[in-house]
Amino acid sequence: MILDTNALSAFADGEPGVLAEIGKAPRIAIPCIVLAEYLFGISQSRRRNEYELWINQTLGAAHFLDLTSDTASKYAEVRLELKVSGTPIPSNDMWIAALCRQYALPLLSRDRHFESVKGLRRIGWQGII
């Protein structure tokens, strides 16, 4: 399962719904784009030190997904499909969708716009919004 930024944030905050979904997954993967968005977000947080400690303690064993030429090819496919269908999504989310397609993994995310991406299975969760 691939984590979107809102799922990573909820994981860090210990949201039970996210922890339950992560617990069901055989493995989790975090796109480098998600990590970058998360680091940007916590850089402005009054809890920055706490979150950085959590990253070091919890994500050390995580599998991080880098962008490759295969990812770029999948990105182009996703972007063209969304353009043709008239359902664009944010650019970073297109990269995340491309990684989901590349690795054939579902995405844990609250963002329903991922449902516009053919072949991508979005998993949501119940809990704090």
C-alpha positions as CSV (number, residue, x, y, z in Angstrom):
1,M,0.0,0.0,0.0
2,I,1.2,3.5,-0.9
3,L,0.6,6.3,1.6
4,D,-0.6,9.7,0.4
5,T,0.5,12.8,2.5
6,N,-2.7,13.0,4.4
7,A,-2.4,9.3,5.3
8,L,1.2,9.8,6.4
9,S,0.2,12.7,8.6
10,A,-2.7,10.7,10.1
11,F,-0.2,7.9,10.7
12,A,2.1,10.3,12.6
13,D,-0.9,11.5,14.6
14,G,-1.9,7.9,15.5
15,E,-5.4,8.1,13.9
16,P,-6.9,4.7,14.6
17,G,-8.5,4.3,11.2
18,V,-5.2,4.8,9.4
19,L,-3.4,2.5,11.9
20,A,-6.0,-0.2,11.2
21,E,-5.6,0.1,7.4
22,I,-1.8,0.1,7.6
23,G,-2.0,-2.9,9.9
24,K,-3.8,-4.8,7.1
25,A,-1.2,-4.0,4.5
26,P,1.6,-6.5,3.8
27,R,3.9,-3.5,3.3
28,I,3.7,0.2,3.0
29,A,5.5,2.4,0.6
30,I,6.0,6.2,0.8
31,P,6.7,8.2,-2.4
32,C,9.5,10.7,-2.1
33,I,7.0,13.3,-3.1
34,V,4.8,12.5,-0.1
35,L,7.8,12.7,2.2
36,A,8.7,16.1,0.7
37,E,5.2,17.4,1.2
38,Y,5.1,16.1,4.7
39,L,8.5,17.6,5.6
40,F,7.4,20.9,4.2
41,G,4.2,20.7,6.3
42,I,6.0,19.9,9.6
43,S,8.7,22.5,8.9
44,Q,6.0,25.0,9.8
45,S,4.6,23.1,12.8
46,R,5.1,23.9,16.4
47,R,5.4,20.1,16.8
48,R,8.3,19.9,14.3
49,N,10.8,18.3,16.6
50,E,8.2,15.7,17.7
51,Y,7.3,14.8,14.1
52,E,11.0,14.7,13.0
53,L,11.6,12.2,15.9
54,W,8.6,10.2,14.8
55,I,10.0,10.1,11.2
56,N,13.4,8.8,12.4
57,Q,11.9,6.2,14.8
58,T,9.1,5.0,12.6
59,L,10.0,5.4,9.0
60,G,13.5,4.0,9.1
61,A,12.3,0.7,7.8
62,A,9.8,2.1,5.4
63,H,10.1,1.5,1.7
64,F,10.5,4.9,-0.1
65,L,9.6,5.2,-3.8
66,D,11.8,7.3,-6.0
67,L,10.8,8.6,-9.4
68,T,12.2,6.7,-12.4
69,S,11.9,6.8,-16.2
70,D,9.1,4.2,-15.8
71,T,7.3,6.5,-13.4
72,A,7.7,9.4,-15.9
73,S,6.0,7.2,-18.5
74,K,3.2,6.3,-16.1
75,Y,2.8,10.0,-15.2
76,A,2.4,10.9,-18.9
77,E,-0.3,8.2,-19.3
78,V,-2.2,9.4,-16.2
79,R,-1.9,13.0,-17.1
80,L,-3.2,12.5,-20.7
81,E,-6.1,10.3,-19.5
82,L,-7.1,12.9,-17.0
83,K,-6.8,15.7,-19.5
84,V,-8.9,13.9,-22.0
85,S,-11.6,13.0,-19.4
86,G,-11.6,16.6,-18.1
87,T,-10.8,15.5,-14.6
88,P,-7.4,17.0,-13.7
89,I,-5.8,16.5,-10.3
90,P,-2.9,18.3,-8.7
91,S,0.5,17.7,-10.3
92,N,2.0,16.0,-7.2
93,D,-1.0,13.7,-7.0
94,M,-0.4,12.7,-10.7
95,W,3.1,11.5,-9.7
96,I,1.7,9.6,-6.8
97,A,-0.9,8.0,-9.0
98,A,1.8,7.1,-11.5
99,L,3.7,5.3,-8.7
100,C,0.5,3.4,-7.8
101,R,0.1,2.3,-11.4
102,Q,3.8,1.5,-11.7
103,Y,3.9,-0.7,-8.6
104,A,0.3,-1.9,-8.9
105,L,-0.4,-0.9,-5.3
106,P,-3.5,0.7,-3.7
107,L,-3.3,4.2,-2.3
108,L,-4.3,5.1,1.3
109,S,-5.7,8.6,0.9
110,R,-8.7,10.8,1.9
111,D,-8.5,12.6,-1.5
112,R,-11.4,11.4,-3.6
113,H,-10.0,12.9,-6.8
114,F,-7.7,9.8,-7.1
115,E,-10.9,7.9,-8.0
116,S,-10.6,9.7,-11.4
117,V,-7.5,7.7,-12.2
118,K,-8.3,4.5,-14.0
119,G,-7.0,1.4,-12.4
120,L,-6.1,3.1,-9.1
121,R,-7.7,1.7,-6.0
122,R,-8.0,4.4,-3.3
123,I,-8.5,3.2,0.3
124,G,-10.1,5.7,2.7
125,W,-10.5,5.5,6.4
126,Q,-12.9,6.6,9.1
127,G,-11.9,9.0,11.8
128,I,-10.8,12.6,12.4
129,I,-11.0,14.8,9.3
